């Protein structure tokens, strides 16, 4: 009898995401076992227990998923897990804390597709402003855009210092070139919009970050992407189902991409990566960069 496909799911939080568990089963894993409240120094023992018990053939049907809410901690846990393996006892690892990596990948891939439809030519040299940029989705989207050649700015509603701290941390750890900005009032928001080619909104759901009056000042804007699915619209004029729809009142006829359009790409990217973990037969270490590659392929 062939051994089942077993996915061990690590998280530093007290609960593992039911969304991720459902996604893993739907992707074909036979059984998914969550481990909660996992600390970084516990990763090695858990990983080695998972790999040494199955033999060289069994590890090909074993995977480790890292969740949680802290993207940097998730990446540290990934590295700790990778270092804990001894050939040929190596299994695939996939980190997607709070779905941030696949959501951000969906955002950036959808925007890149829209830019390529016009004369804009993709993300290279575009100025991208990310509202909610200090959170996991926003900072990951900013890093992906930066690494694809854009000038990405993460915006904090609270302070410039917070935005710059997050930008510096991402730059140091992942080689991006982010900068920070403060967007706590109408004047600062309009100033940011006036020089933006692309606007992302990854701020708290149910809060309108950019209104239609402010968008009138966005005289370079080409694409606005909003992952807020809870009314009111995070970027006024961008509906949850919009997927390249022209924004009413935009002086540049910019197009909008809404939460459901991004969510579909996010879902597909996560599904495909979860399947890839056991289908390839080789150990892979999958993070936000791999999520972006898959999302790009999916949107064409």
C-alpha positions in Angstrom: 0.0 0.0 0.0 1.3 3.4 -0.9 2.0 5.8 1.9 -0.4 8.7 2.3 0.5 12.4 1.6 1.0 14.0 5.0 1.3 17.8 5.5 2.6 19.1 8.8 1.3 22.7 9.3 3.4 24.9 11.7 2.2 28.1 13.2 3.4 30.4 16.0 -0.3 31.4 16.7 -2.7 29.5 18.9 -4.8 28.3 16.0 -4.0 27.3 12.4 -6.0 28.9 9.7 -9.0 26.8 8.6 -8.6 28.4 5.2 -5.2 26.8 4.8 -6.3 23.4 6.1 -9.2 23.4 3.6 -6.9 24.5 0.8 -4.4 21.7 1.6 -7.1 19.0 1.6 -8.6 20.3 -1.7 -5.1 20.2 -3.2 -4.9 16.5 -2.6 -3.1 16.1 0.8 -4.3 12.9 2.5 -4.0 14.3 6.0 -3.1 17.7 7.5 -1.8 18.0 11.1 -1.6 21.5 12.7 1.0 22.3 15.3 0.2 25.5 17.2 2.1 28.0 19.4 5.3 26.7 17.8 8.4 28.7 18.7 11.4 29.1 16.4 13.6 26.8 18.5 11.0 24.0 18.3 11.1 23.8 14.5 14.2 21.6 14.3 12.8 18.8 16.5 9.4 18.9 14.8 10.9 18.7 11.3 13.2 15.9 12.1 10.4 13.9 13.8 8.4 14.3 10.6 11.2 13.3 8.1 13.1 10.5 9.9 10.0 8.5 10.6 9.1 7.9 6.9 12.2 6.8 5.1 13.6 8.2 1.8 10.5 7.2 -0.1 8.1 8.4 2.5 9.6 11.9 2.7 8.5 12.4 -0.9 4.9 12.2 0.3 5.6 14.5 3.3 5.4 18.3 3.3 5.7 21.2 5.8 3.5 24.3 5.6 4.4 27.4 7.7 1.5 29.7 8.5 1.0 32.3 11.3 0.7 36.1 11.1 4.3 37.3 11.2 5.8 37.1 7.7 9.4 37.5 9.0 9.0 34.8 11.6 7.5 32.5 9.0 10.5 33.0 6.8 12.8 32.3 9.8 10.9 29.1 10.5 11.3 28.1 6.9 15.1 28.6 7.1 15.2 26.7 10.4 13.2 23.8 8.9 15.5 23.8 5.8 18.6 23.6 8.0 17.1 20.7 10.0 17.0 18.4 7.0 19.7 15.8 6.1 19.8 14.4 2.6 18.0 12.2 1.5 15.5 13.1 4.2 14.3 16.4 2.6 10.7 17.5 2.1 9.1 20.5 0.5 8.4 23.6 2.5 5.8 26.2 1.8 5.3 29.5 3.8 2.2 31.5 3.4 1.5 33.3 6.7 -2.1 34.6 6.8 -2.2 34.0 3.1 -0.1 37.2 2.7 2.4 35.7 0.2 -0.2 34.4 -2.2 -2.5 37.5 -1.8 0.4 39.9 -2.5 1.4 37.7 -5.4 -2.1 38.0 -6.9 -2.2 41.7 -6.5 1.1 42.3 -8.2 0.5 39.8 -11.0 -2.9 41.3 -11.8 -1.5 44.9 -11.9 1.4 43.8 -14.0 -1.0 42.2 -16.5 -3.0 45.4 -16.8 0.2 47.5 -17.3 1.3 45.2 -20.1 -2.1 45.6 -21.8 -1.3 49.3 -22.3 1.8 51.2 -23.4 3.1 51.1 -19.9 5.3 48.1 -20.3 5.0 46.3 -17.0 6.3 47.1 -13.6 9.7 48.3 -14.5 10.4 51.9 -13.4 6.8 52.4 -12.2 6.1 54.4 -9.0 3.9 52.2 -6.8 2.3 53.5 -3.6 1.1 50.9 -1.1 -1.4 52.0 1.5 -1.4 49.6 4.4 2.1 48.9 3.4 3.3 48.1 6.9 1.1 45.0 7.1 2.0 41.5 5.8 0.2 41.8 2.5 1.2 45.3 1.8 4.9 44.9 2.6 5.1 41.7 0.6 3.4 43.3 -2.4 5.8 46.2 -2.2 8.8 43.8 -2.1 7.6 41.9 -5.1 7.0 45.1 -7.1 10.4 46.4 -6.1 12.2 43.2 -7.1 10.4 43.4 -10.4 11.9 46.8 -11.1 9.3 49.2 -9.6 9.9 52.1 -7.2 7.8 51.0 -4.3 6.7 53.1 -1.4 5.0 51.7 1.7 2.6 54.1 3.4 1.7 54.1 7.1 -1.4 55.9 8.3 0.3 56.4 11.7 3.8 57.7 11.1 6.7 58.1 8.8 8.9 56.3 11.3 6.8 53.2 11.2 6.8 53.0 7.4 10.6 53.5 7.3 11.2 50.9 9.9 9.2 48.3 8.0 10.8 49.3 4.7 14.3 49.1 6.1 13.6 45.6 7.6 12.4 44.3 4.2 15.3 45.8 2.4 17.8 44.2 4.8 16.3 40.8 4.8 15.1 40.4 1.2 17.2 42.7 -0.9 14.3 45.0 -2.0 14.7 48.8 -2.3 11.6 50.1 -0.5 11.0 53.5 1.0 8.5 54.7 3.5 5.9 57.5 3.6 3.2 58.8 5.9 -0.3 59.1 4.7 -2.4 60.3 7.7 -4.2 63.2 6.1 -5.6 64.5 2.8 -2.6 66.6 1.9 -0.1 63.7 2.3 -2.4 61.3 0.5 -2.9 63.6 -2.5 0.8 64.3 -2.7 1.5 60.5 -2.9 -1.2 60.0 -5.5 -0.1 62.8 -7.7 3.2 60.9 -8.5 1.8 57.3 -8.5 1.6 55.1 -11.5 0.0 52.3 -9.4 -1.8 52.3 -6.1 -2.3 49.3 -3.9 -4.6 49.2 -0.9 -3.9 46.5 1.7 -5.1 48.5 4.7 -7.6 47.3 7.3 -10.9 46.1 5.8 -13.9 48.4 6.0 -11.8 51.6 5.9 -11.8 53.9 2.9 -8.2 55.0 2.4 -8.5 56.9 -0.9 -11.7 58.8 -2.0 -12.8 59.9 -5.4 -11.8 63.6 -4.7 -8.2 62.5 -4.0 -8.2 60.3 -7.1 -8.9 63.3 -9.2 -5.3 64.5 -8.3 -3.8 61.2 -9.5 -2.7 62.5 -12.9 -0.3 59.6 -13.6 -2.4 56.7 -12.3 -2.7 53.7 -14.5 -3.9 50.9 -12.1 -5.5 50.9 -8.7 -5.7 47.5 -6.8 -7.8 47.2 -3.7 -8.0 44.0 -1.6 -10.6 45.4 0.8 -13.7 43.2 0.5 -15.7 44.9 3.2 -17.7 48.1 2.5 -16.9 50.9 2.0 -14.4 50.5 -0.9 -10.9 50.9 0.3 -10.2 52.9 -2.9 -13.4 54.6 -3.9 -14.6 53.5 -7.4 -12.9 50.2 -7.3 -15.5 47.5 -6.8 -14.8 44.1 -5.3 -15.5 42.3 -8.7 -13.6 44.8 -10.9 -10.9 43.2 -13.0 -9.5 45.9 -15.3 -12.6 48.1 -15.2 -12.1 51.8 -15.8 -12.5 53.9 -12.6 -15.3 56.5 -13.0 -13.9 60.0 -12.8 -10.3 59.0 -13.2 -8.5 61.8 -15.1 -6.3 59.2 -16.7 -8.9 56.4 -17.3 -7.0 54.3 -14.8 -8.4 50.8 -14.3 -9.3 49.1 -11.0 -8.8 45.6 -9.7 -10.9 44.5 -6.8 -10.7 42.0 -4.0 -12.5 39.1 -5.7 -10.3 39.3 -8.8 -7.2 39.2 -6.7 -8.7 36.5 -4.5 -9.2 34.2 -7.4 -5.5 34.5 -8.4 -4.5 34.1 -4.7 -6.6 30.9 -4.5 -5.2 29.4 -7.7 -1.6 30.2 -6.7 -1.9 28.6 -3.3 -3.7 25.6 -4.7 -1.0 25.0 -7.4 1.8 25.4 -4.9 0.3 23.0 -2.5 -0.1 20.4 -5.3 3.4 21.1 -6.5 4.8 20.1 -3.1 4.0 16.4 -3.6 3.8 16.2 -7.4 7.3 17.1 -8.3 9.0 14.4 -6.2 11.7 16.8 -5.3 12.1 19.0 -2.2 11.3 22.6 -2.9 11.3 25.7 -0.6 8.4 27.9 -1.6 7.9 31.5 -0.5 6.5 34.8 -1.8 8.8 34.7 -4.9 7.5 31.3 -6.0 3.9 32.5 -5.3 4.5 35.4 -7.6 5.9 33.2 -10.4 2.8 31.0 -10.2 0.4 33.9 -10.1 2.2 35.5 -13.1 1.8 32.3 -15.1 -1.8 31.9 -14.1 -2.8 35.5 -15.2 -0.9 35.1 -18.4 
